[in-house]
Amino acid sequence: ALPPPIGWALASLAELRPGCRVLDPMCGRAGVLLEAARLQPLAACVGCDRNAAQLEGAAANADAAARQGALPLLLMHADATRLPLHDGSVDAVLSDLPFG
C-alpha cells in the first residue's frame, strides 16, 4: 500500500479542482482516491479494480472515511483495460500501479 503522504502528494500534483472527476483504474484499497477526496472534497472520485477482495477493502476504507465526513467514492468491479466509462469522461487519472 502507498503511504498516505505519498498518495496526498500524487493527488496534489494533479491540481484537482472542485467538480472534477478523478479515476483510479487500479484502485486496490482506494488509498490514492481517499487522499484525492481529502485534498479536493468536491471532486467525484471513481475507483475500478478487477480484484473483488481489493474492492471490498476499498469499500471498507471508503465507509470509514465517510463516517469522518468524506464524500462517498464510486467503486466498480472492472478491468483497467476495459473500463466502463466513456472516453473523455474523467479529468484526472491517479494510480499506484500494482507492479511492485
TIMI-2910 file (N, C-alpha, C, CB; in pm, 1 decimal, decimal comma, always signed):
<rs>
+----------+----------+----------+----------+----------+----------+----------+----------+----------+----------+----------+----------+------+
!      n_x !      n_y !      n_z !     ca_x !     ca_y !     ca_z !      c_x !      c_y !      c_z !     cb_x !     cb_y !     cb_z ! resn !
+----------+----------+----------+----------+----------+----------+----------+----------+----------+----------+----------+----------+------+
!    +84,5 !   -119,2 !     +0,0 !     +0,0 !     +0,0 !     +0,0 !    +88,1 !   +124,3 !     +0,0 !    -95,6 !     +0,5 !   +122,4 !  Ala !
!    +42,2 !   +223,5 !    -69,8 !   +113,0 !   +350,5 !    -78,9 !    +92,6 !   +428,7 !    +51,1 !    +63,9 !   +432,9 !   -201,8 !  Leu !
!   +198,7 !   +479,8 !   +112,8 !   +180,7 !   +559,7 !   +234,9 !    +92,6 !   +682,0 !   +206,7 !   +318,2 !   +604,5 !   +291,2 !  Pro !
!     +2,7 !   +716,7 !   +299,1 !    -88,1 !   +830,0 !   +276,1 !    -19,4 !   +959,2 !   +234,3 !   -166,6 !   +855,9 !   +399,4 !  Pro !
!    +95,7 !   +997,4 !   +290,5 !   +157,9 !  +1122,2 !   +244,1 !   +198,6 !  +1117,7 !    +96,4 !   +279,8 !  +1152,9 !   +328,7 !  Pro !
!   +235,3 !  +1000,1 !    +46,3 !   +271,7 !   +988,4 !    -95,8 !   +145,2 !   +997,3 !   -181,2 !   +347,6 !   +854,1 !   -123,6 !  Ile !
!    +36,2 !   +934,3 !   -136,1 !    -90,7 !   +946,1 !   -207,3 !   -139,0 !  +1089,6 !   -211,1 !   -196,0 !   +858,1 !   -142,9 !  Gly !
!   -123,4 !  +1161,7 !    -99,6 !   -161,8 !  +1302,1 !    -95,2 !    -77,4 !  +1382,3 !   -193,9 !   -146,4 !  +1358,4 !    +47,6 !  Trp !
!    +54,4 !  +1355,3 !   -197,0 !   +142,3 !  +1427,7 !   -288,4 !   +103,3 !  +1401,6 !   -433,8 !   +288,5 !  +1387,7 !   -264,8 !  Ala !
!    +70,4 !  +1277,2 !   -465,2 !    +27,2 !  +1241,9 !   -600,4 !    -98,1 !  +1320,5 !   -638,6 !     +0,7 !  +1090,2 !   -610,9 !  Leu !
!   -195,1 !  +1322,8 !   -548,6 !   -319,2 !  +1396,7 !   -574,6 !   -292,5 !  +1546,9 !   -583,1 !   -423,1 !  +1367,6 !   -464,6 !  Ala !
!   -204,4 !  +1596,1 !   -500,1 !   -171,8 !  +1738,6 !   -500,6 !   -111,7 !  +1781,5 !   -633,9 !    -75,1 !  +1771,1 !   -387,1 !  Ser !
!    -25,7 !  +1698,6 !   -689,8 !    +36,2 !  +1731,0 !   -817,9 !    -65,6 !  +1737,7 !   -932,3 !   +142,8 !  +1628,5 !   -850,4 !  Leu !
!   -179,3 !  +1670,2 !   -915,8 !   -283,1 !  +1671,2 !  -1019,3 !   -362,3 !  +1801,8 !  -1021,5 !   -377,9 !  +1554,9 !   -998,4 !  Ala !
!   -344,9 !  +1886,3 !   -919,4 !   -415,3 !  +2014,6 !   -912,5 !   -566,5 !  +1997,5 !   -933,5 !   -358,5 !  +2111,6 !  -1017,3 !  Glu !
!   -625,6 !  +1909,8 !   -853,6 !   -768,5 !  +1880,3 !   -864,5 !   -852,5 !  +2002,8 !   -832,0 !   -806,5 !  +1764,9 !   -771,8 !  Leu !
!   -959,0 !  +2020,1 !   -908,3 !  -1048,3 !  +2134,6 !   -890,6 !  -1187,0 !  +2085,3 !   -847,0 !  -1058,2 !  +2217,8 !  -1022,3 !  Arg !
!  -1262,8 !  +2172,4 !   -782,0 !  -1398,8 !  +2134,1 !   -743,8 !  -1477,9 !  +2087,3 !   -867,2 !  -1471,3 !  +2253,0 !   -674,8 !  Pro !
!  -1549,6 !  +1978,7 !   -850,9 !  -1633,0 !  +1925,9 !   -958,4 !  -1561,1 !  +1836,5 !  -1057,6 !  -1693,8 !  +2037,5 !  -1031,4 !  Gly !
!  -1430,3 !  +1823,1 !  -1045,8 !  -1359,4 !  +1736,5 !  -1140,9 !  -1389,2 !  +1589,9 !  -1109,7 !  -1206,1 !  +1762,9 !  -1136,3 !  Cys !
!  -1367,4 !  +1506,6 !  -1208,8 !  -1388,3 !  +1362,3 !  -1193,6 !  -1251,4 !  +1294,8 !  -1199,3 !  -1485,0 !  +1305,5 !  -1305,2 !  Arg !
!  -1218,6 !  +1223,7 !  -1091,5 !  -1088,7 !  +1159,9 !  -1075,9 !  -1106,1 !  +1008,9 !  -1085,9 !  -1022,8 !  +1199,2 !   -940,9 !  Val !
!  -1019,5 !   +944,2 !  -1160,9 !  -1025,2 !   +799,3 !  -1178,9 !   -896,4 !   +735,0 !  -1131,0 !  -1050,9 !   +763,7 !  -1325,7 !  Leu !
!   -912,2 !   +626,9 !  -1055,2 !   -800,7 !   +536,5 !  -1028,3 !   -841,0 !   +403,5 !  -1090,5 !   -769,3 !   +522,9 !   -871,7 !  Asp !
!   -781,5 !   +366,2 !  -1205,2 !   -824,4 !   +245,9 !  -1277,9 !   -781,1 !   +114,8 !  -1213,6 !   -771,6 !   +250,8 !  -1417,1 !  Pro !
!   -689,9 !   +121,6 !  -1117,9 !   -644,5 !     +3,1 !  -1043,9 !   -637,9 !    +43,8 !   -897,1 !   -503,5 !    -50,1 !  -1096,6 !  Met !
!   -753,4 !    +72,6 !   -838,1 !   -760,1 !   +141,7 !   -709,8 !   -718,3 !    +59,3 !   -589,5 !   -896,4 !   +189,7 !   -688,2 !  Cys !
!   -716,1 !    -72,4 !   -601,6 !   -682,0 !   -151,8 !   -483,6 !   -774,7 !   -117,8 !   -368,9 !   -536,0 !   -128,7 !   -442,3 !  Gly !
!   -717,9 !    -79,9 !   -257,2 !   -798,5 !    -45,7 !   -139,2 !   -830,6 !   +103,4 !   -130,1 !   -726,3 !    -89,1 !    -13,3 !  Arg !
!   -811,4 !   +174,4 !   -238,7 !   -855,1 !   +314,0 !   -258,3 !   -772,8 !   +418,3 !   -182,5 !   -998,0 !   +326,9 !   -216,9 !  Ala !
!   -652,4 !   +386,7 !   -144,6 !   -570,3 !   +483,4 !    -71,9 !   -547,1 !   +613,0 !   -146,8 !   -439,2 !   +422,6 !    -39,1 !  Gly !
!   -514,0 !   +603,5 !   -275,1 !   -488,9 !   +724,0 !   -354,4 !   -618,5 !   +805,0 !   -370,0 !   -431,1 !   +686,4 !   -494,0 !  Val !
!   -729,3 !   +738,3 !   -395,6 !   -856,7 !   +809,3 !   -411,4 !   -899,9 !   +877,8 !   -282,7 !   -965,3 !   +713,2 !   -457,0 !  Leu !
!   -877,6 !   +812,4 !   -170,6 !   -915,3 !   +873,5 !    -43,3 !   -832,5 !   +999,1 !    -16,4 !   -897,9 !   +773,0 !    +71,5 !  Leu !
!   -706,1 !   +995,8 !    -52,8 !   -623,8 !  +1116,1 !    -37,9 !   -670,9 !  +1225,1 !   -133,6 !   -475,0 !  +1083,7 !    -62,9 !  Glu !
!   -708,8 !  +1187,2 !   -255,5 !   -762,1 !  +1285,4 !   -350,6 !   -890,7 !  +1347,6 !   -296,0 !   -788,5 !  +1219,2 !   -488,5 !  Ala !
!   -976,4 !  +1265,3 !   -236,8 !  -1102,8 !  +1315,2 !   -181,0 !  -1077,5 !  +1407,3 !    -61,8 !  -1193,0 !  +1197,7 !   -138,6 !  Ala !
!   -976,2 !  +1376,9 !    +18,0 !   -942,6 !  +1465,1 !   +130,4 !   -887,8 !  +1598,9 !    +80,4 !   -839,7 !  +1397,2 !   +223,2 !  Arg !
!   -808,2 !  +1592,1 !    -23,4 !   -746,5 !  +1712,3 !    -78,8 !   -849,3 !  +1800,5 !   -148,7 !   -635,4 !  +1674,7 !   -176,1 !  Leu !
!   -938,7 !  +1738,3 !   -226,6 !  -1041,3 !  +1812,7 !   -300,7 !  -1176,3 !  +1746,1 !   -274,2 !  -1009,4 !  +1816,9 !   -455,5 !  Gln !
!  -1242,3 !  +1784,7 !   -163,4 !  -1366,8 !  +1717,5 !   -124,5 !  -1482,2 !  +1733,3 !   -222,9 !  -1410,1 !  +1768,3 !     +7,5 !  Pro !
!  -1472,1 !  +1826,4 !   -317,7 !  -1578,8 !  +1843,5 !   -415,8 !  -1550,7 !  +1771,2 !   -547,1 !  -1600,1 !  +1989,9 !   -442,8 !  Leu !
!  -1448,2 !  +1688,2 !   -548,3 !  -1419,0 !  +1605,9 !   -666,4 !  -1502,2 !  +1477,9 !   -660,3 !  -1266,4 !  +1572,2 !   -675,2 !  Ala !
!  -1539,2 !  +1426,7 !   -776,2 !  -1606,3 !  +1296,1 !   -785,2 !  -1497,3 !  +1192,2 !   -808,3 !  -1715,4 !  +1292,9 !   -901,4 !  Ala !
!  -1479,7 !  +1103,4 !   -711,9 !  -1370,4 !  +1005,1 !   -717,9 !  -1424,3 !   +867,7 !   -755,0 !  -1295,7 !   +998,0 !   -583,0 !  Cys !
!  -1367,8 !   +811,0 !   -861,7 !  -1411,4 !   +682,5 !   -916,2 !  -1294,9 !   +584,3 !   -909,8 !  -1463,2 !   +697,9 !  -1062,8 !  Val !
!  -1320,0 !   +467,3 !   -854,0 !  -1216,7 !   +365,5 !   -846,9 !  -1262,7 !   +237,0 !   -912,2 !  -1177,2 !   +339,7 !   -702,8 !  Gly !
!  -1173,5 !   +175,8 !   -988,3 !  -1200,8 !    +47,1 !  -1051,6 !  -1091,3 !    -50,8 !  -1011,2 !  -1209,1 !    +60,8 !  -1207,2 !  Cys !
!  -1128,0 !   -175,9 !  -1000,3 !  -1029,9 !   -282,0 !   -978,0 !  -1093,3 !   -412,5 !  -1023,0 !   -984,8 !   -289,2 !   -827,2 !  Asp !
!  -1010,5 !   -502,9 !  -1074,6 !  -1065,0 !   -632,0 !  -1118,4 !  -1063,9 !   -734,4 !  -1006,5 !   -986,2 !   -685,1 !  -1237,1 !  Arg !
!  -1000,4 !   -700,4 !   -893,8 !   -990,4 !   -791,3 !   -780,4 !  -1100,2 !   -758,0 !   -679,8 !   -850,0 !   -782,5 !   -714,2 !  Asn !
!  -1195,2 !   -849,1 !   -664,5 !  -1309,5 !   -824,4 !   -576,1 !  -1266,7 !   -804,3 !   -431,1 !  -1408,0 !   -939,9 !   -584,8 !  Ala !
!  -1165,7 !   -876,7 !   -386,3 !  -1119,0 !   -861,9 !   -248,2 !  -1062,0 !   -722,1 !   -224,9 !  -1012,7 !   -968,6 !   -215,6 !  Ala !
!   -990,3 !   -669,9 !   -323,8 !   -938,1 !   -533,5 !   -311,8 !  -1052,4 !   -432,3 !   -305,7 !   -844,3 !   -500,9 !   -430,0 !  Gln !
!  -1155,2 !   -454,1 !   -387,2 !  -1269,6 !   -362,3 !   -385,1 !  -1344,1 !   -367,5 !   -252,2 !  -1365,5 !   -395,1 !   -499,0 !  Leu !
!  -1350,7 !   -485,1 !   -191,5 !  -1412,7 !   -495,2 !    -59,0 !  -1334,1 !   -412,0 !    +41,6 !  -1420,4 !   -642,9 !    -12,7 !  Glu !
!  -1201,6 !   -418,6 !    +33,4 !  -1118,7 !   -335,2 !   +119,9 !  -1138,2 !   -188,2 !    +90,9 !   -973,0 !   -371,6 !   +104,3 !  Gly !
!  -1149,6 !   -153,8 !    -37,3 !  -1173,4 !    -14,8 !    -76,0 !  -1306,6 !    +34,3 !    -19,0 !  -1172,3 !     -0,5 !   -229,9 !  Ala !
!  -1408,6 !    -48,9 !    -27,5 !  -1540,2 !    -10,5 !    +24,9 !  -1534,1 !    +10,7 !   +176,1 !  -1645,7 !   -117,9 !     -9,6 !  Ala !
!  -1463,2 !    -76,4 !   +246,4 !  -1448,4 !    -61,2 !   +391,8 !  -1373,6 !    +68,2 !   +424,5 !  -1373,5 !   -183,1 !   +452,2 !  Ala !
!  -1267,3 !    +97,0 !   +350,7 !  -1192,2 !   +220,4 !   +373,4 !  -1275,5 !   +343,6 !   +341,2 !  -1065,0 !   +220,8 !   +289,8 !  Asn !
!  -1352,8 !   +336,3 !   +233,5 !  -1439,2 !   +448,4 !   +195,3 !  -1548,9 !   +469,7 !   +299,7 !  -1502,1 !   +423,4 !    +56,3 !  Ala !
!  -1605,1 !   +360,9 !   +351,8 !  -1707,4 !   +372,8 !   +456,3 !  -1650,6 !   +438,6 !   +581,3 !  -1764,9 !   +234,8 !   +491,2 !  Asp !
!  -1529,1 !   +398,6 !   +619,7 !  -1465,4 !   +458,4 !   +737,6 !  -1441,7 !   +607,4 !   +714,8 !  -1331,6 !   +387,2 !   +769,9 !  Ala !
!  -1398,3 !   +644,2 !   +595,7 !  -1374,9 !   +785,7 !   +564,2 !  -1506,6 !   +862,7 !   +562,8 !  -1303,3 !   +800,0 !   +427,9 !  Ala !
!  -1612,4 !   +800,5 !   +512,9 !  -1743,3 !   +866,7 !   +508,0 !  -1794,1 !   +895,5 !   +649,3 !  -1845,6 !   +779,5 !   +431,1 !  Ala !
!  -1765,2 !   +808,1 !   +743,2 !  -1806,8 !   +832,4 !   +881,8 !  -1734,3 !   +954,4 !   +940,7 !  -1779,5 !   +707,3 !   +968,5 !  Arg !
!  -1622,8 !   +991,3 !   +879,7 !  -1548,2 !  +1109,6 !   +922,9 !  -1580,6 !  +1230,5 !   +835,1 !  -1397,4 !  +1081,4 !   +920,1 !  Gln !
!  -1682,3 !  +1218,3 !   +750,7 !  -1729,5 !  +1331,1 !   +672,4 !  -1687,7 !  +1333,9 !   +526,5 !  -1684,3 !  +1452,9 !   +735,1 !  Gly !
!  -1612,3 !  +1236,0 !   +481,0 !  -1570,2 !  +1234,0 !   +340,3 !  -1687,5 !  +1198,2 !   +249,4 !  -1454,5 !  +1133,7 !   +319,7 !  Ala !
!  -1684,8 !  +1251,2 !   +128,5 !  -1785,9 !  +1215,4 !    +30,5 !  -1762,6 !  +1071,9 !    -15,8 !  -1783,6 !  +1313,3 !    -89,7 !  Leu !
!  -1867,3 !  +1002,0 !    -56,5 !  -1850,4 !   +862,8 !    -99,5 !  -1771,0 !   +850,7 !   -229,4 !  -1986,0 !   +797,3 !   -116,9 !  Pro !
!  -1704,5 !   +738,5 !   -242,1 !  -1635,4 !   +703,7 !   -365,9 !  -1727,7 !   +616,8 !   -449,6 !  -1500,5 !   +630,7 !   -337,2 !  Leu !
!  -1715,8 !   +624,6 !   -580,0 !  -1784,5 !   +532,5 !   -670,1 !  -1684,4 !   +423,2 !   -702,7 !  -1837,7 !   +604,7 !   -801,1 !  Leu !
!  -1714,1 !   +300,4 !   -661,7 !  -1624,8 !   +186,8 !   -683,6 !  -1689,6 !    +88,5 !   -779,8 !  -1590,2 !   +117,1 !   -550,0 !  Leu !
!  -1611,1 !    +41,3 !   -876,6 !  -1663,4 !    -50,6 !   -978,6 !  -1569,4 !   -168,6 !   -997,3 !  -1683,7 !    +22,6 !  -1112,7 !  Met !
!  -1628,1 !   -284,8 !  -1013,4 !  -1551,0 !   -405,6 !  -1046,5 !  -1527,5 !   -402,3 !  -1196,9 !  -1626,3 !   -539,0 !  -1002,0 !  His !
!  -1403,5 !   -370,7 !  -1236,2 !  -1373,0 !   -357,3 !  -1379,1 !  -1223,6 !   -373,3 !  -1401,5 !  -1421,5 !   -220,6 !  -1433,8 !  Ala !
!  -1189,8 !   -420,0 !  -1519,5 !  -1051,4 !   -433,6 !  -1562,1 !  -1005,3 !   -300,2 !  -1620,5 !  -1035,3 !   -549,1 !  -1666,1 !  Asp !
!   -885,2 !   -258,6 !  -1585,8 !   -833,2 !   -130,0 !  -1633,1 !   -820,4 !   -124,0 !  -1785,0 !   -698,5 !   -102,6 !  -1570,1 !  Ala !
!   -814,6 !   -238,9 !  -1850,4 !   -803,6 !   -239,0 !  -1996,9 !   -939,6 !   -228,0 !  -2065,2 !   -733,3 !   -365,5 !  -2043,7 !  Thr !
!  -1047,5 !   -239,6 !  -1988,0 !  -1183,3 !   -230,7 !  -2042,5 !  -1272,9 !   -155,9 !  -1943,0 !  -1240,9 !   -373,3 !  -2072,6 !  Arg !
!  -1244,4 !    -30,7 !  -1921,5 !  -1319,3 !    +47,0 !  -1823,1 !  -1460,3 !    +78,5 !  -1873,3 !  -1244,9 !   +176,8 !  -1790,1 !  Leu !
!  -1558,0 !    +73,2 !  -1784,1 !  -1696,2 !   +103,6 !  -1823,1 !  -1725,3 !   +253,8 !  -1819,7 !  -1793,7 !    +30,3 !  -1731,3 !  Pro !
!  -1636,9 !   +331,0 !  -1881,5 !  -1651,1 !   +476,5 !  -1882,8 !  -1638,1 !   +526,9 !  -2025,8 !  -1545,2 !   +543,8 !  -1791,0 !  Leu !
!  -1704,3 !   +636,2 !  -2053,7 !  -1694,6 !   +696,8 !  -2186,5 !  -1561,5 !   +770,1 !  -2199,7 !  -1813,2 !   +793,9 !  -2212,0 !  His !
!  -1507,6 !   +771,7 !  -2319,5 !  -1386,0 !   +848,1 !  -2346,7 !  -1407,3 !   +993,9 !  -2305,5 !  -1346,8 !   +838,4 !  -2497,2 !  Asp !
!  -1306,4 !  +1051,4 !  -2242,5 !  -1313,5 !  +1191,0 !  -2203,3 !  -1402,0 !  +1219,5 !  -2083,0 !  -1361,1 !  +1270,2 !  -2316,8 !  Gly !
!  -1444,8 !  +1116,1 !  -2011,0 !  -1538,2 !  +1137,1 !  -1900,7 !  -1469,0 !  +1163,4 !  -1766,8 !  -1628,2 !  +1017,6 !  -1887,7 !  Ser !
!  -1336,2 !  +1164,1 !  -1763,4 !  -1264,8 !  +1195,6 !  -1639,9 !  -1166,7 !  +1310,2 !  -1665,8 !  -1190,0 !  +1070,2 !  -1585,3 !  Val !
!  -1137,4 !  +1382,5 !  -1559,0 !  -1046,8 !  +1496,6 !  -1569,6 !   -904,7 !  +1463,7 !  -1526,6 !  -1098,7 !  +1610,7 !  -1487,0 !  Asp !
!   -890,7 !  +1362,4 !  -1440,6 !   -758,6 !  +1325,1 !  -1391,3 !   -755,4 !  +1175,2 !  -1365,1 !   -722,6 !  +1404,3 !  -1262,7 !  Ala !
!   -641,1 !  +1115,6 !  -1390,6 !   -618,9 !   +974,2 !  -1361,1 !   -501,4 !   +966,7 !  -1264,0 !   -591,3 !   +890,4 !  -1492,6 !  Val !
!   -527,1 !   +905,4 !  -1149,1 !   -425,1 !   +885,7 !  -1047,3 !   -418,9 !   +737,5 !  -1016,4 !   -454,7 !   +969,3 !   -918,8 !  Leu !
!   -299,0 !   +684,0 !   -994,8 !   -290,8 !   +541,8 !   -962,7 !   -155,8 !   +507,6 !   -903,3 !   -316,3 !   +457,1 !  -1087,0 !  Ser !
!   -158,3 !   +412,9 !   -812,2 !    -38,5 !   +348,6 !   -761,6 !    -35,6 !   +213,1 !   -830,2 !    -37,6 !   +336,7 !   -602,2 !  Asp !
!    +37,3 !   +205,3 !   -939,5 !    +36,8 !    +83,0 !  -1021,4 !    +85,7 !    -36,5 !   -941,1 !   +124,3 !   +101,2 !  -1146,5 !  Leu !
!    +15,1 !   -147,6 !   -951,7 !    +44,1 !   -264,5 !   -866,9 !   +154,5 !   -355,2 !   -923,4 !    -82,5 !   -346,0 !   -847,9 !  Pro !
!   +264,9 !   -296,7 !   -958,7 !   +370,4 !   -376,7 !  -1022,9 !   +494,9 !   -386,8 !   -935,5 !   +407,6 !   -316,3 !  -1158,5 !  Phe !
!   +478,4 !   -370,3 !   -805,2 !   +592,9 !   -384,2 !   -713,5 !   +670,2 !   -264,0 !   -712,4 !   +680,4 !   -497,8 !   -748,5 !  Gly !
+----------+----------+----------+----------+----------+----------+----------+----------+----------+----------+----------+----------+------+
</rs>
